[in-house]
Amino acid sequence: MGNQCTSGDNDPYINTTKAIIINEEFIEGQRPMISQEHSKFNDDDAIDVVIMADTNYGRKSLSQNYMKQANYVLQDNIQLKLYYCGLPIQGTQAVLLSIQTKNQTITTRQGIDLICLIDHSGSMSGEKMNLVKKSLKHLLRMLQPHDRLCLIEFDDQNYRLTRLMKVTQENMYKFMIAIDTIEANGSTDIGNAMKMALSILKHRRFKNPIASIFLLSDGEDEGAAGRVWNDIQSKNIKEPFTINTFGFGRDCCPKIMSEIAHFKEGQFYYISDIQKIDECFFEALGGQASVIAFNTHITISCKKNTIKKVYGDKWTLNLQEQTFSIYQPQLQFGVRKDFIVETAVPLGMMDEIITVKMYTDSVETGERFTIEQFINILPNLVAEQIVFQEVMSHYYRVQSAEIFRNALNFCYNLQYQQAQQSIIALQQQIYQMNLNNPMVNLVYLDLQSGLRYCDQMFFNQEGRHYLTQLYMIHMYQQPRGIEIVSNDPKMQVTCVYQNELQRQYILQLRQTKMNNPDQYQY
């Protein structure tokens, strides 16, 4: 069955977008015939848009007013809080910067532009490929008609299976044909596949407010992270987007996959149980569906230059102004983002004022919302117990993240015993603090697991994957897919970094599979 359509006369922005002819052919059992030239990647489906006032991006955005209809006013649903307490070393303090967004019940949402890169190299043959294809079909059912999806398969070459098309009933057969034709062969070239995905984001005529790349691979491509970073810089895509990576099995390289995700503040999922691929997809999709704001910038300053350390590698220091800044491309509802800053305010100093400024843009209107808060640090003041518990739980969260990263480096250098000793030392510190906090309990358990991951034999099998994921999880408060989701009420405490919509998506998937076992039989 062939298909030809034009955006010419039907294009509502004919004056700003050139009319183009789209040639594509979808025949059951055959690989789709579609242009592979990067210069022709402006063939995305048209969407209903409004041209907004200057948003610094020159972007075109859907205006569905779903937040307005739900009475979800951004200014009323974002809180910025500051706390601090003294640390065991005299004259040092931990400052907790907490951004909290209220939950929201939604029936409609902003549109998503999603590009899926599917590794179909030879190692993906058999069960892996069958599960990936079925999981992609599950994903289709969760997308909405105003979402757009592009499928790309890659081995040592890459091939665009579909344009960036709306997920409508009319287009569903095209997606199904494209998915069914994916077969495993060849080697792995992640870098070239990512270059094609970035070109599609760069050249699309219309732009949904939310955009993400899903990279699925079980292989290793040496030097891919560096090539991807260079392409991100050269493409200079103005609109915010994220990259989420999904590594299947022991052969995937966690270092490369996590670095690529981290370039755009996305998440790396290590999928040890191939049967759970779809749950990881749904969790990641739930995160994209929860976005209420983008282009979030946070700046921290102090009067007396007492900031000793900021945790995480995304902070930038302005030496002239002595400020630290961090950028978040997306902000979701129903989440917390907590940052720890260490200060050194000596007992002889009367006080220190830490000021935090944050601005973010509404995903619905593009309107900028600004918050400013400050906290006065008194070095002699003893924090209330509830504040102490809150601050120290996040302090040890980021401490554990650094330990996981250090342990990784030790193990890569064959220093397995040193890695385990560093973990034990932090466990002893936490134990001596006698903190009664669910997050600290989770961190302590993960440190215990980390000891096993640093065992030489296990590290070379899956330990490096888990340690990489634990670093990302605890430093950036990311959910960890199948490893953290459980129906056991005793384990629900481990879902602290998921929001309600992500949990709902996964539970809905499980219920659907339970109700339709034949349809979802792998």
NUTIRO-238611 format. One record per residue (C-alpha): z, y, x; residue number from 1. Coordinates in steps of 0.1 Angstrom, whole numbers, plus 5000, padded with zeros to 4 digits. Example, Ala and Ser with C-alpha at 12.3 -4.5 7.8 and 13.67 -1.06 7.14 Angstrom:
<pts>
PT|z|y|x|nr
PT|5078|4955|5123|1 $
PT|5071|4989|5137|2 $
</pts>
This chain:
<pts>
PT|z|y|x|nr
PT|5000|5000|5000|1 $
PT|4989|5033|5015|2 $
PT|5004|5067|5009|3 $
PT|4991|5102|5015|4 $
PT|5008|5135|5004|5 $
PT|5006|5171|5013|6 $
PT|5033|5198|5014|7 $
PT|5007|5226|5010|8 $
PT|5006|5239|4974|9 $
PT|5040|5225|4966|10 $
PT|5058|5241|4996|11 $
PT|5080|5269|4982|12 $
PT|5080|5285|5016|13 $
PT|5043|5285|5022|14 $
PT|5045|5319|5039|15 $
PT|5070|5307|5065|16 $
PT|5059|5271|5069|17 $
PT|5024|5260|5076|18 $
PT|5009|5236|5051|19 $
PT|5005|5202|5067|20 $
PT|4988|5169|5058|21 $
PT|5010|5138|5060|22 $
PT|4992|5106|5068|23 $
PT|5013|5074|5066|24 $
PT|5008|5039|5055|25 $
PT|5034|5014|5044|26 $
PT|5022|4978|5038|27 $
PT|5047|4950|5032|28 $
PT|5050|4929|5063|29 $
PT|5034|4954|5086|30 $
PT|5048|4980|5109|31 $
PT|5044|5014|5092|32 $
PT|5015|5036|5104|33 $
PT|5028|5071|5111|34 $
PT|5022|5097|5138|35 $
PT|5042|5093|5170|36 $
PT|5033|5127|5185|37 $
PT|5064|5149|5190|38 $
PT|5043|5180|5182|39 $
PT|5038|5166|5147|40 $
PT|5075|5160|5139|41 $
PT|5074|5189|5114|42 $
PT|5063|5165|5087|43 $
PT|5098|5162|5072|44 $
PT|5101|5161|5034|45 $
PT|5106|5195|5017|46 $
PT|5140|5201|5002|47 $
PT|5153|5228|4978|48 $
PT|5166|5255|5000|49 $
PT|5177|5291|5000|50 $
PT|5171|5314|5029|51 $
PT|5205|5327|5037|52 $
PT|5216|5359|5054|53 $
PT|5218|5359|5092|54 $
PT|5239|5330|5102|55 $
PT|5230|5331|5139|56 $
PT|5209|5300|5135|57 $
PT|5179|5311|5114|58 $
PT|5186|5280|5094|59 $
PT|5176|5270|5058|60 $
PT|5204|5255|5039|61 $
PT|5208|5237|5006|62 $
PT|5229|5257|4981|63 $
PT|5244|5232|4957|64 $
PT|5277|5251|4951|65 $
PT|5296|5218|4951|66 $
PT|5326|5234|4968|67 $
PT|5326|5263|4943|68 $
PT|5323|5239|4914|69 $
PT|5353|5219|4927|70 $
PT|5373|5252|4932|71 $
PT|5375|5243|4969|72 $
PT|5378|5277|4986|73 $
PT|5376|5273|5023|74 $
PT|5402|5301|5031|75 $
PT|5428|5285|5008|76 $
PT|5423|5250|5022|77 $
PT|5425|5254|5060|78 $
PT|5458|5260|5077|79 $
PT|5465|5269|5113|80 $
PT|5500|5261|5125|81 $
PT|5518|5265|5159|82 $
PT|5550|5247|5171|83 $
PT|5566|5242|5204|84 $
PT|5595|5224|5221|85 $
PT|5608|5220|5256|86 $
PT|5596|5192|5278|87 $
PT|5619|5170|5300|88 $
PT|5609|5191|5331|89 $
PT|5630|5222|5329|90 $
PT|5610|5254|5323|91 $
PT|5580|5237|5307|92 $
PT|5570|5235|5271|93 $
PT|5545|5217|5249|94 $
PT|5528|5239|5223|95 $
PT|5512|5221|5193|96 $
PT|5482|5238|5177|97 $
PT|5475|5221|5144|98 $
PT|5445|5227|5121|99 $
PT|5449|5210|5088|100 $
PT|5423|5208|5059|101 $
PT|5433|5198|5024|102 $
PT|5417|5168|5008|103 $
PT|5390|5171|4982|104 $
PT|5377|5149|4954|105 $
PT|5339|5152|4954|106 $
PT|5311|5138|4932|107 $
PT|5284|5159|4949|108 $
PT|5281|5172|4984|109 $
PT|5258|5189|5008|110 $
PT|5228|5171|5020|111 $
PT|5227|5152|5053|112 $
PT|5198|5148|5078|113 $
PT|5204|5114|5094|114 $
PT|5184|5099|5122|115 $
PT|5190|5062|5130|116 $
PT|5180|5048|5164|117 $
PT|5178|5010|5163|118 $
PT|5178|4990|5195|119 $
PT|5154|4961|5189|120 $
PT|5153|4948|5225|121 $
PT|5153|4911|5231|122 $
PT|5191|4908|5233|123 $
PT|5193|4919|5197|124 $
PT|5175|4888|5183|125 $
PT|5190|4864|5158|126 $
PT|5222|4873|5140|127 $
PT|5226|4907|5155|128 $
PT|5192|4920|5142|129 $
PT|5197|4904|5108|130 $
PT|5231|4921|5104|131 $
PT|5218|4954|5116|132 $
PT|5189|4953|5091|133 $
PT|5212|4944|5062|134 $
PT|5237|4970|5072|135 $
PT|5209|4997|5072|136 $
PT|5201|4986|5036|137 $
PT|5237|4990|5026|138 $
PT|5237|5025|5042|139 $
PT|5206|5034|5021|140 $
PT|5226|5027|4989|141 $
PT|5253|5052|4999|142 $
PT|5229|5080|5007|143 $
PT|5219|5105|4980|144 $
PT|5185|5118|4969|145 $
PT|5191|5151|4987|146 $
PT|5199|5133|5020|147 $
PT|5170|5126|5044|148 $
PT|5167|5097|5067|149 $
PT|5145|5089|5097|150 $
PT|5144|5054|5112|151 $
PT|5133|5049|5149|152 $
PT|5132|5015|5166|153 $
PT|5133|5013|5204|154 $
PT|5132|4989|5233|155 $
PT|5116|5001|5265|156 $
PT|5093|5020|5241|157 $
PT|5103|5039|5210|158 $
PT|5085|5040|5176|159 $
PT|5091|5062|5146|160 $
PT|5092|5040|5116|161 $
PT|5096|5067|5090|162 $
PT|5094|5105|5088|163 $
PT|5125|5124|5079|164 $
PT|5123|5115|5043|165 $
PT|5145|5121|5012|166 $
PT|5164|5090|5001|167 $
PT|5148|5090|4966|168 $
PT|5139|5060|4945|169 $
PT|5102|5068|4952|170 $
PT|5108|5065|4990|171 $
PT|5131|5035|4989|172 $
PT|5103|5010|4992|173 $
PT|5091|5027|5024|174 $
PT|5125|5025|5040|175 $
PT|5128|4988|5030|176 $
PT|5094|4980|5045|177 $
PT|5103|4998|5077|178 $
PT|5136|4980|5080|179 $
PT|5121|4945|5073|180 $
PT|5095|4949|5100|181 $
PT|5120|4955|5128|182 $
PT|5119|4926|5153|183 $
PT|5137|4920|5186|184 $
PT|5117|4922|5219|185 $
PT|5115|4941|5251|186 $
PT|5142|4959|5272|187 $
PT|5163|4990|5265|188 $
PT|5155|5027|5271|189 $
PT|5181|5048|5253|190 $
PT|5171|5080|5269|191 $
PT|5135|5081|5255|192 $
PT|5148|5071|5220|193 $
PT|5172|5100|5220|194 $
PT|5145|5124|5232|195 $
PT|5125|5114|5201|196 $
PT|5155|5120|5178|197 $
PT|5162|5154|5193|198 $
PT|5125|5163|5189|199 $
PT|5127|5155|5152|200 $
PT|5158|5177|5148|201 $
PT|5141|5205|5167|202 $
PT|5108|5205|5148|203 $
PT|5119|5198|5112|204 $
PT|5107|5225|5089|205 $
PT|5136|5223|5065|206 $
PT|5172|5218|5075|207 $
PT|5200|5202|5056|208 $
PT|5234|5218|5065|209 $
PT|5247|5186|5080|210 $
PT|5228|5166|5107|211 $
PT|5237|5135|5128|212 $
PT|5221|5109|5150|213 $
PT|5233|5073|5148|214 $
PT|5225|5054|5180|215 $
PT|5228|5016|5177|216 $
PT|5225|4995|5209|217 $
PT|5238|4964|5226|218 $
PT|5224|4971|5260|219 $
PT|5228|4992|5291|220 $
PT|5204|5019|5303|221 $
PT|5215|5033|5337|222 $
PT|5212|5070|5339|223 $
PT|5206|5074|5302|224 $
PT|5236|5098|5296|225 $
PT|5223|5122|5322|226 $
PT|5188|5122|5308|227 $
PT|5201|5127|5272|228 $
PT|5222|5157|5284|229 $
PT|5192|5173|5301|230 $
PT|5172|5168|5269|231 $
PT|5200|5184|5247|232 $
PT|5200|5214|5270|233 $
PT|5162|5218|5271|234 $
PT|5157|5213|5233|235 $
PT|5184|5240|5227|236 $
PT|5187|5230|5190|237 $
PT|5206|5259|5174|238 $
PT|5218|5241|5143|239 $
PT|5251|5220|5147|240 $
PT|5247|5183|5148|241 $
PT|5267|5153|5160|242 $
PT|5259|5120|5177|243 $
PT|5277|5088|5168|244 $
PT|5271|5057|5189|245 $
PT|5276|5021|5180|246 $
PT|5278|4995|5207|247 $
PT|5274|4958|5198|248 $
PT|5290|4932|5219|249 $
PT|5301|4929|5255|250 $
PT|5268|4938|5271|251 $
PT|5267|4973|5258|252 $
PT|5279|5000|5283|253 $
PT|5309|5018|5268|254 $
PT|5307|5045|5295|255 $
PT|5272|5055|5286|256 $
PT|5276|5052|5249|257 $
PT|5308|5072|5248|258 $
PT|5294|5099|5270|259 $
PT|5264|5104|5248|260 $
PT|5286|5106|5216|261 $
PT|5309|5130|5234|262 $
PT|5281|5154|5242|263 $
PT|5281|5165|5206|264 $
PT|5317|5157|5196|265 $
PT|5307|5125|5180|266 $
PT|5323|5091|5180|267 $
PT|5318|5059|5200|268 $
PT|5323|5027|5180|269 $
PT|5327|4995|5199|270 $
PT|5318|4967|5175|271 $
PT|5332|4934|5187|272 $
PT|5329|4917|5154|273 $
PT|5292|4919|5145|274 $
PT|5300|4911|5109|275 $
PT|5316|4945|5105|276 $
PT|5287|4967|5115|277 $
PT|5283|4980|5080|278 $
PT|5320|4991|5078|279 $
PT|5316|5012|5110|280 $
PT|5284|5028|5095|281 $
PT|5302|5036|5063|282 $
PT|5332|5051|5081|283 $
PT|5309|5073|5102|284 $
PT|5289|5083|5071|285 $
PT|5321|5092|5053|286 $
PT|5329|5116|5081|287 $
PT|5295|5133|5077|288 $
PT|5299|5135|5039|289 $
PT|5333|5152|5044|290 $
PT|5321|5182|5063|291 $
PT|5331|5215|5048|292 $
PT|5326|5239|5078|293 $
PT|5308|5240|5111|294 $
PT|5305|5261|5142|295 $
PT|5343|5262|5147|296 $
PT|5356|5281|5177|297 $
PT|5392|5281|5188|298 $
PT|5405|5305|5215|299 $
PT|5440|5304|5231|300 $
PT|5455|5333|5251|301 $
PT|5488|5344|5264|302 $
PT|5503|5376|5277|303 $
PT|5520|5364|5309|304 $
PT|5495|5337|5321|305 $
PT|5519|5308|5316|306 $
PT|5494|5282|5303|307 $
PT|5497|5253|5327|308 $
PT|5474|5227|5311|309 $
PT|5452|5220|5281|310 $
PT|5444|5184|5271|311 $
PT|5409|5171|5266|312 $
PT|5377|5179|5286|313 $
PT|5361|5201|5261|314 $
PT|5381|5233|5268|315 $
PT|5365|5261|5288|316 $
PT|5384|5287|5308|317 $
PT|5374|5323|5308|318 $
PT|5388|5335|5342|319 $
PT|5382|5372|5335|320 $
PT|5401|5371|5302|321 $
PT|5424|5342|5310|322 $
PT|5416|5324|5277|323 $
PT|5409|5288|5269|324 $
PT|5382|5280|5242|325 $
PT|5370|5249|5225|326 $
PT|5341|5243|5201|327 $
PT|5339|5219|5172|328 $
PT|5305|5215|5155|329 $
PT|5319|5201|5122|330 $
PT|5352|5204|5103|331 $
PT|5360|5178|5076|332 $
PT|5383|5179|5047|333 $
PT|5415|5159|5046|334 $
PT|5420|5158|5083|335 $
PT|5442|5172|5111|336 $
PT|5430|5184|5144|337 $
PT|5459|5188|5168|338 $
PT|5457|5202|5203|339 $
PT|5485|5202|5229|340 $
PT|5489|5230|5255|341 $
PT|5515|5229|5282|342 $
PT|5532|5261|5292|343 $
PT|5555|5270|5321|344 $
PT|5579|5297|5308|345 $
PT|5608|5296|5332|346 $
PT|5644|5300|5319|347 $
PT|5646|5335|5335|348 $
PT|5617|5348|5315|349 $
PT|5627|5363|5282|350 $
PT|5597|5351|5262|351 $
PT|5560|5344|5261|352 $
PT|5535|5350|5232|353 $
PT|5508|5325|5227|354 $
PT|5479|5337|5204|355 $
PT|5454|5315|5187|356 $
PT|5422|5327|5171|357 $
PT|5399|5305|5151|358 $
PT|5367|5312|5132|359 $
PT|5345|5287|5113|360 $
PT|5315|5289|5090|361 $
PT|5314|5275|5055|362 $
PT|5288|5247|5052|363 $
PT|5280|5259|5017|364 $
PT|5275|5296|5021|365 $
PT|5275|5302|5059|366 $
PT|5302|5328|5054|367 $
PT|5325|5331|5084|368 $
PT|5363|5326|5080|369 $
PT|5387|5338|5106|370 $
PT|5424|5329|5112|371 $
PT|5448|5343|5138|372 $
PT|5483|5331|5146|373 $
PT|5508|5336|5173|374 $
PT|5540|5320|5185|375 $
PT|5568|5335|5206|376 $
PT|5581|5310|5231|377 $
PT|5618|5313|5240|378 $
PT|5625|5290|5269|379 $
PT|5662|5287|5260|380 $
PT|5657|5278|5224|381 $
PT|5663|5242|5214|382 $
PT|5637|5231|5188|383 $
PT|5648|5216|5155|384 $
PT|5646|5178|5153|385 $
PT|5617|5177|5129|386 $
PT|5597|5201|5151|387 $
PT|5607|5182|5182|388 $
PT|5595|5149|5167|389 $
PT|5562|5165|5156|390 $
PT|5553|5181|5189|391 $
PT|5564|5152|5211|392 $
PT|5545|5126|5190|393 $
PT|5513|5145|5198|394 $
PT|5523|5152|5233|395 $
PT|5526|5115|5240|396 $
PT|5494|5109|5220|397 $
PT|5474|5129|5245|398 $
PT|5494|5116|5274|399 $
PT|5485|5081|5264|400 $
PT|5448|5091|5261|401 $
PT|5449|5104|5297|402 $
PT|5466|5071|5308|403 $
PT|5438|5051|5292|404 $
PT|5412|5071|5310|405 $
PT|5430|5068|5343|406 $
PT|5434|5031|5338|407 $
PT|5397|5028|5333|408 $
PT|5391|5045|5366|409 $
PT|5416|5023|5383|410 $
PT|5400|4992|5370|411 $
PT|5364|5003|5378|412 $
PT|5377|5007|5414|413 $
PT|5393|4971|5412|414 $
PT|5428|4985|5411|415 $
PT|5440|4965|5382|416 $
PT|5477|4965|5391|417 $
PT|5478|5002|5395|418 $
PT|5463|5006|5361|419 $
PT|5489|4984|5345|420 $
PT|5517|5002|5364|421 $
PT|5506|5036|5351|422 $
PT|5507|5023|5315|423 $
PT|5542|5008|5320|424 $
PT|5555|5041|5334|425 $
PT|5544|5060|5302|426 $
PT|5558|5032|5280|427 $
PT|5592|5037|5297|428 $
PT|5591|5075|5292|429 $
PT|5583|5070|5255|430 $
PT|5611|5044|5251|431 $
PT|5637|5067|5267|432 $
PT|5628|5095|5244|433 $
PT|5638|5074|5214|434 $
PT|5613|5090|5190|435 $
PT|5611|5077|5155|436 $
PT|5576|5085|5145|437 $
PT|5547|5064|5132|438 $
PT|5522|5079|5156|439 $
PT|5544|5072|5186|440 $
PT|5548|5037|5174|441 $
PT|5511|5033|5172|442 $
PT|5506|5048|5207|443 $
PT|5532|5025|5221|444 $
PT|5515|4994|5206|445 $
PT|5481|5006|5220|446 $
PT|5497|5010|5254|447 $
PT|5509|4974|5251|448 $
PT|5474|4963|5243|449 $
PT|5461|4984|5272|450 $
PT|5481|4962|5296|451 $
PT|5460|4932|5285|452 $
PT|5428|4952|5287|453 $
PT|5435|4960|5324|454 $
PT|5437|4923|5332|455 $
PT|5408|4917|5356|456 $
PT|5391|4890|5336|457 $
PT|5395|4906|5303|458 $
PT|5385|4941|5316|459 $
PT|5352|4928|5327|460 $
PT|5346|4912|5293|461 $
PT|5358|4936|5267|462 $
PT|5387|4955|5282|463 $
PT|5366|4984|5294|464 $
PT|5351|4988|5259|465 $
PT|5385|4990|5242|466 $
PT|5400|5013|5269|467 $
PT|5371|5037|5265|468 $
PT|5375|5037|5227|469 $
PT|5413|5042|5229|470 $
PT|5408|5073|5251|471 $
PT|5384|5088|5226|472 $
PT|5406|5078|5196|473 $
PT|5438|5093|5208|474 $
PT|5425|5124|5227|475 $
PT|5403|5135|5198|476 $
PT|5420|5119|5168|477 $
PT|5390|5098|5159|478 $
PT|5391|5068|5135|479 $
PT|5382|5035|5152|480 $
PT|5363|5016|5126|481 $
PT|5370|4979|5121|482 $
PT|5397|4978|5147|483 $
PT|5419|5002|5127|484 $
PT|5410|4994|5090|485 $
PT|5431|4967|5073|486 $
PT|5440|4956|5038|487 $
PT|5474|4947|5051|488 $
PT|5498|4975|5038|489 $
PT|5519|4970|5070|490 $
PT|5488|4981|5091|491 $
PT|5479|5012|5070|492 $
PT|5499|5033|5094|493 $
PT|5471|5027|5120|494 $
PT|5446|5046|5098|495 $
PT|5462|5079|5107|496 $
PT|5429|5095|5119|497 $
PT|5408|5085|5089|498 $
PT|5404|5108|5059|499 $
PT|5405|5096|5023|500 $
PT|5367|5096|5018|501 $
PT|5362|5074|5048|502 $
PT|5388|5049|5034|503 $
PT|5371|5050|5000|504 $
PT|5337|5043|5015|505 $
PT|5349|5012|5033|506 $
PT|5370|4999|5004|507 $
PT|5340|5005|4981|508 $
PT|5318|4985|5005|509 $
PT|5342|4956|5006|510 $
PT|5346|4956|4968|511 $
PT|5308|4956|4963|512 $
PT|5304|4927|4988|513 $
PT|5331|4908|4970|514 $
PT|5315|4913|4936|515 $
PT|5280|4904|4948|516 $
PT|5285|4877|4975|517 $
PT|5249|4864|4972|518 $
PT|5233|4898|4976|519 $
PT|5255|4906|5006|520 $
PT|5255|4872|5022|521 $
PT|5248|4875|5059|522 $
</pts>
